[in-house]
Amino acid sequence: MFPWILLTLLVLFPFAPVWAFRQPLKIPYFWAKQQARKLWYDFLQGRSPRQGQESYKYSCLGSGEIRLLEVCRTSNRKLRCRMHQVKLQEAPDYEAISYTWGDSRLQHGIIVDNKWLEVTRNAYEILQDRASLYHSRLLWIDCICINQADDDEKSSQVAVMSDIYRQATRVIMWLGLSPDAEQAFSLLGDLYERPFMLSEQPVILQTLFQPLYRGRAQRFAFLDKYDPRFAALARLLKHPYFFRVWITQEIVFGKTVHVRCGGCWIDWTHFSGVFKLLCDLERWPMVGRQVLYRHFEEPNALGQICTISILKDQQHRRKLLGLEKPRQCDLLVDQWMGKATDARDMIYGYLNLAREANLPEFAVDYKLNKTATELYTATARLFLERNELLDIMYVAGIGYPRKLELLPSWVPDWSSLPIISPLRHTRGTTTAAYRASKGALPQIKLVEPNLLSVRGSYVDKISATISEPFSTLLEVTTIDSRNKLFIAEMWRRIEAQELALNLPEIYLNGQFHGHSRDDAFWRTLIGDTMVVTVAAGDNVAGYTPVATCQRPAHDGYRRLFQEWRRTNELVRLSLSGIAHVKKMKGNDAFDRTERASDMSKLQDCFTQSFTHCASGRKFAITEKGYMAMVPPLTKAGDDIGIIFGADVPFVFRRCTKPALVAVFDLVGECYVHGVMDGEASKEKCDDYMEFLLR
């Protein structure tokens, strides 16, 4: 009798098992349902091939016009659409789609104005998702609403893309279809609520009930170890969308942004808020960052999301305060994590966010058929005319892997992903961390189309470097690779320490603050800086970075280094060393880090400082006894000099024999302990060296 009753209940209430068991059945059920529906629609599409329709032909757009695609309501998801040409300022409500093109092959077809238009698979899936049984929708999606065969139209539409996304009622951030969507979005919701459960309480309550809050955080940390949703979120962050160059302006200008994936959606404010927490050093235990990192295969996605979120907040605040837009050169350096099919988009993709957007010399123009090398060089010359070239030279040089071999060494290769953080990092602060040229004015000019003349001071010649640069997050893709990198990192630190033993016990024979060789060594590894969180009231121009660098590094780090060296475990910083450091007082920058109750936070700060300076760079020594952190492709025999007006020294590689005026390749920026505050800069007009950079 009981089986019949159970069978009857299942017939009457087919969703009862899903409701009862929640996670175990919910995920596979809805994913299977979605996949079955998708296969059925593909089957219908396959059974309804092109039936004699002529190909859709684009008509010319008038001045100030855009196209909007109306996805008509449908019951069987056979996509029928209408194309509308409207004035942008008079456009009705529409949704703008932010997505990746994916496979560029035109594999699917839709009916537009009773004509056949072939589209990519990703575009087809988006249209299927946005099609409704109840009403039609107006969409703007670039691969359909822009005639991709018309370079003139592409140039004009890219120029107004910021207005297109700004005027949209909603921006849909499309991450495709994924079986991990339910789990990942469920975790995002939980993580977003945790600060309100723990730390976002009145100070008096935090003080009285600190053990309770600490206990909750520890319970979260224990449960997170066994939560499969962290692996799902890590897999979601592998999506190429997060490294697409165009998404920055699409999200920044969107009034309302919805993140959509596999039938799930979340508001951008909540989505980005979680990743801000993951970047907050003091809240790592609360939000399971360490658990998430164990599953990461694209760790830089987290930083990219935080950077876009910060830029969106900055844009909103600048608008409220009436402040000027950021410079194009600053955007290129700060946002340099994107990828583009067309390398020229690395310049064009950020232009609408910059104050130069309306200047004719910076205008987007695909029809000129400039190569990426020509465009990058021409843009650098424009920066030179505006006295801004030095701001991008910090990320230029042959000391880093480059894709464009014919690019001048003093022009950054924006098509290559950066493997290091710029040493000259001033975001959120009013002054630079370093002053190597001691305020000297830059003296830079072009002597030939690709030959740059710069004046500066000569410092020294590199005598030796370690064999391989320190590892970067880009090399970490699996747990196995982490273990291998752990061992490799240990040997690199041993090699660096043995290299430093060739120098006198008193650094530079006492010429620089009487630092010992050991003090100079650990300060060189971290660039003599501390990475600290900037409070909301400490920002400038409405820009609140997650963290910034302060110097000099606190002397307390010496105890960490001594413990590190004493135990000969060159990666693990023991808690006994941290305990000694925690008793030390007297430095404002140190006090800001000291606020954290957990002793391991100081170790985390040291690790962040080490990552900022050493990651991706080599340790080197010079003939005069300087210690330095240099670009990864630096060689023994390269020269170090200080360009007038620059905040940090540079490495140069001589291309000609010694002469009155030598020709060099720029290798890249570097840290040299003992010259970062202008000690080696020569201000006299007759006491300089001219570097010709090719």
GUGUGU-585613 format. One line per 5 residues: number of its first residue (from 1); for each residue x, y, z of C-alpha. Coordinates in nm, 2 decimals. Layout:
BEGIN
NUM> X Y Z  ...
END
This chain:
BEGIN
1> 0.00 0.00 0.00  0.28 0.24 0.09  0.45 0.22 -0.25  0.12 0.32 -0.42  0.08 0.62 -0.18
6> 0.44 0.73 -0.25  0.39 0.69 -0.63  0.07 0.89 -0.61  0.24 1.17 -0.42  0.52 1.18 -0.67
11> 0.27 1.21 -0.95  0.08 1.49 -0.78  0.40 1.67 -0.65  0.68 1.59 -0.89  0.91 1.86 -0.74
16> 0.88 1.73 -0.38  1.22 1.54 -0.39  1.39 1.86 -0.52  1.24 2.06 -0.24  1.31 1.79 0.03
21> 1.67 1.72 -0.06  1.77 2.07 -0.19  2.14 2.07 -0.29  2.18 1.69 -0.37  1.90 1.69 -0.63
26> 1.86 2.05 -0.71  2.18 2.10 -0.91  2.17 1.80 -1.13  1.80 1.82 -1.19  1.79 2.18 -1.31
31> 2.12 2.14 -1.51  1.98 1.83 -1.68  1.65 2.01 -1.75  1.84 2.30 -1.90  2.06 2.08 -2.11
36> 1.76 1.88 -2.24  1.58 2.20 -2.33  1.89 2.33 -2.51  1.93 2.00 -2.70  1.56 2.02 -2.80
41> 1.59 2.38 -2.93  1.90 2.28 -3.12  1.71 1.99 -3.27  1.43 2.22 -3.37  1.68 2.46 -3.52
46> 1.84 2.17 -3.71  1.50 2.06 -3.84  1.43 2.42 -3.95  1.72 2.50 -4.17  1.75 2.80 -4.39
51> 1.45 2.77 -4.62  1.53 2.99 -4.92  1.55 3.32 -4.72  1.79 3.57 -4.86  2.08 3.68 -4.64
56> 2.02 3.98 -4.42  2.20 4.30 -4.54  2.28 4.59 -4.32  2.16 4.94 -4.41  2.38 5.24 -4.34
61> 2.35 5.40 -4.00  2.28 5.77 -3.99  2.45 6.02 -3.76  2.39 5.94 -3.40  2.20 5.62 -3.48
66> 2.24 5.27 -3.34  2.07 4.93 -3.42  1.85 4.75 -3.16  1.75 4.39 -3.21  1.40 4.30 -3.11
71> 1.37 3.94 -3.00  1.01 3.86 -3.06  0.81 3.65 -2.81  0.80 3.29 -2.90  0.66 2.96 -2.77
76> 0.90 2.72 -2.93  1.22 2.93 -2.91  1.25 2.95 -3.28  1.42 3.28 -3.29  1.25 3.55 -3.49
81> 1.38 3.90 -3.46  1.34 4.25 -3.60  1.61 4.51 -3.65  1.54 4.88 -3.56  1.76 5.18 -3.64
86> 1.70 5.45 -3.38  1.87 5.77 -3.26  2.07 5.68 -2.95  1.94 5.97 -2.75  1.58 5.88 -2.84
91> 1.61 5.50 -2.80  1.34 5.31 -2.61  1.43 5.08 -2.31  1.68 4.81 -2.41  1.92 4.57 -2.26
96> 2.29 4.58 -2.35  2.48 4.25 -2.35  2.83 4.21 -2.21  2.98 3.88 -2.31  3.27 3.70 -2.49
101> 3.25 3.62 -2.86  3.40 3.27 -2.80  3.42 3.06 -3.12  3.40 3.32 -3.40  3.26 3.07 -3.65
106> 2.90 3.15 -3.76  2.74 2.82 -3.66  2.38 2.92 -3.61  2.12 3.12 -3.79  1.83 3.35 -3.68
111> 1.55 3.52 -3.88  1.58 3.89 -3.88  1.31 4.09 -4.07  1.23 3.76 -4.25  1.59 3.72 -4.37
116> 1.86 3.49 -4.26  2.15 3.61 -4.04  2.42 3.38 -3.92  2.55 3.43 -3.57  2.81 3.27 -3.34
121> 2.71 3.00 -3.09  2.75 3.24 -2.79  2.53 3.50 -2.94  2.27 3.24 -3.03  2.27 3.11 -2.67
126> 2.22 3.46 -2.54  1.93 3.53 -2.77  1.77 3.20 -2.66  1.81 3.29 -2.29  1.66 3.64 -2.34
131> 1.36 3.52 -2.56  1.04 3.52 -2.37  0.70 3.36 -2.40  0.52 3.67 -2.28  0.68 3.97 -2.44
136> 0.95 4.08 -2.69  1.28 4.23 -2.58  1.50 4.50 -2.72  1.87 4.41 -2.71  2.20 4.57 -2.81
141> 2.46 4.30 -2.88  2.77 4.42 -3.07  2.82 4.11 -3.30  2.47 4.16 -3.45  2.40 4.53 -3.40
146> 2.73 4.64 -3.56  2.81 4.55 -3.92  3.14 4.37 -3.85  3.24 4.39 -4.22  3.23 4.78 -4.22
151> 3.54 4.93 -4.05  3.40 5.28 -4.07  3.09 5.17 -3.88  3.29 4.98 -3.63  3.50 5.28 -3.56
156> 3.20 5.51 -3.51  3.01 5.27 -3.30  3.31 5.19 -3.07  3.34 5.57 -3.01  2.99 5.58 -2.87
161> 2.99 5.25 -2.69  3.01 5.42 -2.35  2.69 5.60 -2.43  2.52 5.28 -2.55  2.60 5.10 -2.22
166> 2.53 5.41 -2.01  2.18 5.45 -2.16  2.08 5.08 -2.14  1.82 5.01 -1.87  2.02 4.70 -1.78
171> 2.35 4.54 -1.87  2.35 4.16 -1.88  2.69 4.02 -1.79  2.66 3.68 -1.97  2.88 3.40 -1.84
176> 2.72 3.13 -2.06  2.58 2.80 -1.94  2.75 2.61 -1.66  2.66 2.32 -1.43  2.84 2.51 -1.15
181> 2.62 2.82 -1.16  2.37 2.72 -0.89  2.65 2.62 -0.64  2.87 2.92 -0.72  2.59 3.17 -0.69
186> 2.47 3.01 -0.37  2.82 3.06 -0.22  2.84 3.42 -0.34  2.51 3.49 -0.15  2.64 3.33 0.17
191> 2.98 3.50 0.16  2.82 3.84 0.10  2.61 3.80 0.42  2.90 3.70 0.65  3.04 4.05 0.73
196> 2.70 4.16 0.84  2.68 3.85 1.07  3.03 3.91 1.22  3.20 4.25 1.19  2.95 4.50 1.07
201> 2.82 4.57 1.42  2.86 4.86 1.66  3.21 4.88 1.81  3.09 4.82 2.16  2.93 4.49 2.06
206> 3.24 4.38 1.87  3.44 4.45 2.19  3.20 4.27 2.43  3.14 3.97 2.21  3.47 3.93 2.03
211> 3.51 3.56 2.14  3.17 3.49 1.98  3.27 3.66 1.65  3.60 3.48 1.65  3.43 3.15 1.72
216> 3.19 3.20 1.42  3.48 3.29 1.19  3.66 2.97 1.30  3.34 2.76 1.24  3.31 2.91 0.89
221> 3.68 2.83 0.83  3.62 2.46 0.93  3.30 2.42 0.73  3.45 2.59 0.42  3.72 2.31 0.39
226> 3.45 2.06 0.30  3.22 2.29 0.09  3.21 2.19 -0.28  3.08 2.53 -0.37  3.43 2.68 -0.35
231> 3.55 2.45 -0.63  3.24 2.55 -0.83  3.32 2.92 -0.78  3.68 2.87 -0.88  3.57 2.69 -1.20
236> 3.33 2.97 -1.28  3.62 3.22 -1.25  3.81 3.04 -1.52  3.56 3.19 -1.77  3.75 3.40 -2.04
241> 3.49 3.68 -1.99  3.69 3.81 -1.69  3.99 3.89 -1.91  3.81 4.05 -2.20  3.93 4.40 -2.25
246> 3.60 4.55 -2.34  3.41 4.44 -2.02  3.57 4.72 -1.82  3.38 5.00 -1.98  3.07 4.79 -2.03
251> 3.04 4.73 -1.65  3.16 5.07 -1.55  2.91 5.26 -1.76  2.61 5.03 -1.68  2.35 5.17 -1.45
256> 2.23 4.83 -1.35  2.44 4.52 -1.41  2.32 4.17 -1.37  2.56 3.88 -1.37  2.38 3.58 -1.54
261> 2.50 3.23 -1.58  2.31 2.90 -1.64  1.97 3.04 -1.55  2.10 3.20 -1.23  2.17 3.57 -1.18
266> 2.31 3.81 -0.92  2.34 4.18 -0.90  2.69 4.32 -0.98  2.70 4.51 -0.64  2.67 4.18 -0.45
271> 2.89 3.99 -0.70  3.18 4.24 -0.67  3.12 4.29 -0.30  3.22 3.93 -0.23  3.55 3.97 -0.43
276> 3.63 4.29 -0.24  3.60 4.09 0.08  3.83 3.82 -0.07  4.09 4.10 -0.13  4.06 4.23 0.22
281> 4.35 4.09 0.43  4.16 4.13 0.76  3.86 3.93 0.64  4.03 3.63 0.47  3.95 3.38 0.74
286> 3.58 3.49 0.73  3.53 3.44 0.36  3.74 3.13 0.30  4.00 3.29 0.07  4.25 3.02 0.14
291> 4.00 2.74 0.05  3.91 2.92 -0.27  4.28 2.96 -0.37  4.34 2.59 -0.34  4.10 2.54 -0.63
296> 4.21 2.85 -0.84  4.33 2.80 -1.19  4.30 3.16 -1.28  4.39 3.35 -0.96  4.42 3.68 -1.15
301> 4.04 3.68 -1.21  3.98 3.79 -0.85  4.21 4.10 -0.89  4.05 4.18 -1.22  3.70 4.19 -1.08
306> 3.82 4.40 -0.78  3.99 4.65 -1.02  3.68 4.69 -1.23  3.47 4.73 -0.92  3.70 5.00 -0.79
311> 3.70 5.18 -1.13  3.32 5.17 -1.13  3.31 5.32 -0.78  3.56 5.58 -0.89  3.36 5.67 -1.20
316> 3.05 5.73 -0.99  3.23 5.94 -0.73  3.41 6.15 -0.99  3.07 6.22 -1.15  2.92 6.33 -0.82
321> 3.22 6.55 -0.74  3.26 6.69 -1.09  3.62 6.56 -1.12  3.81 6.49 -1.44  3.83 6.15 -1.59
326> 4.16 5.95 -1.55  4.43 5.98 -1.81  4.46 5.72 -2.08  4.82 5.63 -1.98  4.71 5.56 -1.62
331> 4.42 5.34 -1.74  4.64 5.14 -1.96  4.88 5.06 -1.68  4.62 5.00 -1.41  4.38 4.79 -1.62
336> 4.65 4.60 -1.81  4.51 4.25 -1.75  4.26 4.21 -2.04  4.28 4.01 -2.36  4.16 4.09 -2.70
341> 4.14 3.91 -3.03  4.25 4.23 -3.21  4.56 4.36 -3.03  4.46 4.71 -3.12  4.17 4.68 -2.88
346> 4.41 4.70 -2.59  4.43 5.07 -2.67  4.08 5.13 -2.79  3.91 4.93 -2.52  3.98 5.18 -2.24
351> 3.96 5.50 -2.44  3.60 5.59 -2.35  3.69 5.58 -1.99  3.97 5.84 -2.03  3.98 6.22 -2.06
356> 4.13 6.19 -2.41  3.82 6.01 -2.55  3.71 6.32 -2.74  4.05 6.42 -2.88  4.08 6.36 -3.25
361> 4.44 6.24 -3.23  4.32 5.95 -3.00  4.01 5.86 -3.21  3.93 5.50 -3.28  4.00 5.42 -3.64
366> 4.00 5.06 -3.77  4.01 5.16 -4.14  4.36 5.30 -4.13  4.49 4.93 -4.12  4.75 5.02 -3.87
371> 4.92 4.71 -3.72  4.93 4.68 -3.34  5.30 4.77 -3.34  5.23 5.09 -3.54  4.94 5.18 -3.31
376> 5.13 5.12 -2.99  5.42 5.33 -3.11  5.20 5.61 -3.23  5.01 5.62 -2.90  5.35 5.64 -2.71
381> 5.45 5.94 -2.93  5.12 6.11 -2.84  5.20 6.05 -2.47  5.54 6.20 -2.53  5.38 6.52 -2.67
386> 5.17 6.54 -2.36  5.47 6.48 -2.13  5.32 6.15 -2.02  5.55 5.90 -2.18  5.75 5.83 -1.86
391> 5.43 5.71 -1.70  5.41 5.41 -1.94  5.78 5.34 -1.96  5.76 5.18 -1.62  5.59 4.88 -1.78
396> 5.80 4.88 -2.10  6.12 4.70 -2.19  6.27 4.38 -2.33  6.31 4.24 -1.99  5.97 4.09 -2.01
401> 5.82 3.84 -2.25  5.68 4.03 -2.56  5.47 3.92 -2.86  5.55 4.22 -3.09  5.92 4.18 -3.18
406> 5.95 4.49 -3.39  5.82 4.72 -3.11  6.07 4.98 -2.98  6.20 4.88 -2.64  6.06 5.20 -2.48
411> 5.71 5.12 -2.59  5.50 4.87 -2.38  5.37 4.56 -2.55  5.01 4.59 -2.44  4.92 4.26 -2.61
416> 5.13 4.06 -2.36  4.99 3.99 -2.02  5.19 4.15 -1.74  5.37 3.90 -1.52  5.47 4.15 -1.25
421> 5.33 4.45 -1.05  5.48 4.79 -1.14  5.72 4.90 -0.87  5.62 5.26 -0.92  5.27 5.22 -0.77
426> 5.10 5.54 -0.66  4.73 5.45 -0.67  4.54 5.61 -0.38  4.83 5.81 -0.25  4.94 6.17 -0.31
431> 5.31 6.09 -0.35  5.51 5.82 -0.51  5.67 5.55 -0.30  6.01 5.62 -0.44  6.21 5.93 -0.55
436> 6.51 5.79 -0.73  6.56 6.10 -0.95  6.50 6.34 -0.65  6.25 6.56 -0.84  6.47 6.63 -1.14
441> 6.27 6.73 -1.45  6.24 6.48 -1.74  6.45 6.55 -2.05  6.31 6.32 -2.32  6.28 6.38 -2.69
446> 6.26 6.18 -3.02  6.57 6.21 -3.24  6.43 5.97 -3.50  6.08 5.81 -3.55  6.17 5.52 -3.32
451> 6.48 5.65 -3.14  6.43 5.81 -2.81  6.68 6.03 -2.62  6.66 6.04 -2.24  6.90 6.20 -1.99
456> 6.98 6.06 -1.65  7.24 5.94 -1.41  7.45 5.62 -1.44  7.44 5.40 -1.14  7.63 5.07 -1.19
461> 7.67 4.75 -1.39  7.50 4.42 -1.29  7.76 4.16 -1.20  7.54 3.86 -1.13  7.17 3.75 -1.10
466> 7.00 3.44 -0.98  6.93 3.18 -1.25  6.55 3.21 -1.26  6.30 3.48 -1.15  6.08 3.43 -0.85
471> 5.75 3.26 -0.93  5.42 3.44 -1.01  5.06 3.36 -0.96  5.03 3.30 -1.34  5.24 2.99 -1.29
476> 4.99 2.84 -1.03  4.72 2.64 -1.20  4.69 2.31 -1.00  4.78 2.18 -0.65  5.06 1.98 -0.81
481> 5.21 2.30 -0.96  5.18 2.47 -0.62  5.39 2.20 -0.46  5.65 2.22 -0.74  5.67 2.60 -0.71
486> 5.71 2.57 -0.33  6.03 2.37 -0.38  6.15 2.59 -0.67  6.08 2.91 -0.46  6.29 2.77 -0.17
491> 6.59 2.71 -0.40  6.56 3.06 -0.55  6.57 3.22 -0.21  6.87 3.01 -0.11  7.04 3.11 -0.44
496> 6.96 3.48 -0.37  7.09 3.46 -0.02  7.42 3.29 -0.13  7.46 3.56 -0.39  7.42 3.83 -0.13
501> 7.70 3.66 0.08  7.95 3.79 -0.18  7.89 4.14 -0.05  8.05 4.30 0.27  7.87 4.25 0.60
506> 7.80 4.62 0.63  7.60 4.72 0.32  7.79 4.96 0.09  8.05 4.98 0.36  7.82 5.19 0.58
511> 7.73 5.45 0.32  7.36 5.38 0.34  7.21 5.42 0.70  7.45 5.16 0.83  7.23 4.87 0.72
516> 7.38 4.53 0.76  7.40 4.29 0.47  7.11 4.09 0.61  6.89 4.40 0.66  6.96 4.52 0.30
521> 6.88 4.17 0.17  6.53 4.13 0.32  6.45 4.50 0.25  6.55 4.44 -0.12  6.33 4.14 -0.15
526> 6.02 4.34 -0.04  6.12 4.67 -0.21  6.15 4.82 0.14  5.77 4.86 0.15  5.47 4.75 0.34
531> 5.14 4.67 0.17  4.87 4.81 0.38  4.49 4.86 0.34  4.38 5.22 0.27  4.08 5.34 0.47
536> 3.79 5.51 0.29  3.89 5.85 0.41  4.25 5.82 0.29  4.18 5.81 -0.08  4.23 6.08 -0.33
541> 4.02 6.18 -0.63  3.75 5.93 -0.53  3.98 5.63 -0.57  3.99 5.38 -0.29  4.24 5.10 -0.38
546> 4.23 4.77 -0.20  4.58 4.82 -0.08  4.88 5.05 -0.13  5.25 5.05 -0.05  5.41 5.25 0.23
551> 5.78 5.28 0.31  6.01 5.22 0.47  5.93 4.87 0.58  5.91 4.83 0.96  6.21 4.71 1.15
556> 5.99 4.43 1.29  6.03 4.24 0.97  6.39 4.18 1.07  6.28 3.94 1.33  6.08 3.75 1.07
561> 6.39 3.73 0.85  6.61 3.61 1.14  6.37 3.33 1.22  6.34 3.24 0.86  6.72 3.22 0.83
566> 6.78 3.05 1.16  6.55 2.76 1.09  6.67 2.74 0.72  6.31 2.71 0.61  6.32 2.98 0.36
571> 5.95 2.99 0.29  5.78 2.94 0.62  5.79 3.23 0.86  5.76 3.08 1.21  5.51 3.20 1.47
576> 5.79 3.24 1.72  5.94 3.52 1.51  5.60 3.68 1.47  5.54 3.67 1.84  5.85 3.88 1.89
581> 5.74 4.13 1.63  5.40 4.17 1.78  5.56 4.32 2.09  5.72 4.60 1.90  5.56 4.95 1.87
586> 5.64 5.29 1.74  5.56 5.31 1.36  5.24 5.44 1.22  5.24 5.22 0.91  5.32 4.92 1.13
591> 5.04 5.01 1.37  4.79 5.00 1.08  4.88 4.64 1.02  4.91 4.56 1.40  4.53 4.63 1.44
596> 4.46 4.27 1.34  4.43 4.04 1.63  4.56 3.73 1.45  4.94 3.71 1.47  4.97 3.55 1.13
601> 4.84 3.87 0.97  5.19 4.02 0.99  5.32 3.72 0.80  5.05 3.78 0.54  5.16 4.14 0.51
606> 5.52 4.04 0.46  5.42 3.79 0.20  5.21 4.05 0.01  5.51 4.29 0.01  5.73 4.02 -0.11
611> 5.49 3.93 -0.39  5.45 4.29 -0.50  5.83 4.34 -0.54  5.99 4.00 -0.60  5.72 3.81 -0.79
616> 5.84 3.76 -1.15  6.17 3.94 -1.09  6.53 3.83 -1.03  6.76 3.92 -0.74  7.09 4.07 -0.86
621> 7.40 4.24 -0.73  7.62 4.50 -0.90  7.99 4.57 -0.93  7.98 4.84 -0.66  7.79 4.62 -0.42
626> 7.43 4.72 -0.46  7.15 4.47 -0.42  6.86 4.49 -0.67  6.54 4.34 -0.79  6.54 4.34 -1.17
631> 6.32 4.23 -1.47  6.32 3.85 -1.54  6.52 3.86 -1.86  6.80 4.08 -1.72  7.15 3.96 -1.78
636> 7.49 4.01 -1.61  7.66 4.30 -1.78  7.34 4.51 -1.81  7.36 4.87 -1.69  7.15 5.05 -1.43
641> 7.06 5.41 -1.46  6.82 5.67 -1.34  6.62 5.87 -1.59  6.56 6.23 -1.49  6.20 6.26 -1.37
646> 6.16 5.89 -1.30  6.06 5.75 -0.96  6.26 5.43 -0.99  6.59 5.32 -1.17  6.59 5.13 -1.50
651> 6.80 4.85 -1.65  6.95 4.92 -1.99  7.13 4.69 -2.23  7.41 4.84 -2.44  7.37 4.78 -2.82
656> 7.69 4.96 -2.93  8.05 4.98 -2.81  8.12 5.25 -2.56  8.11 5.59 -2.73  8.02 5.95 -2.66
661> 7.65 5.86 -2.70  7.57 5.50 -2.66  7.26 5.32 -2.79  7.06 5.10 -2.55  6.76 4.88 -2.53
666> 6.54 4.95 -2.24  6.52 4.63 -2.02  6.28 4.76 -1.76  6.23 4.92 -1.42  6.41 4.79 -1.11
671> 6.46 4.83 -0.74  6.81 4.91 -0.62  6.86 4.93 -0.24  7.04 5.25 -0.16  6.94 5.47 -0.45
676> 6.56 5.49 -0.42  6.55 5.83 -0.25  6.78 6.02 -0.49  7.11 5.92 -0.34  7.26 5.85 -0.69
681> 7.08 6.12 -0.88  7.30 6.40 -1.03  7.12 6.72 -1.07  7.39 6.93 -1.23  7.32 7.01 -1.59
686> 7.68 6.91 -1.70  7.68 6.59 -1.50  7.45 6.36 -1.68  7.45 6.07 -1.92  7.24 6.05 -2.24
691> 7.07 5.72 -2.32  6.96 5.66 -2.68  6.68 5.40 -2.66  6.59 5.21 -2.98
END
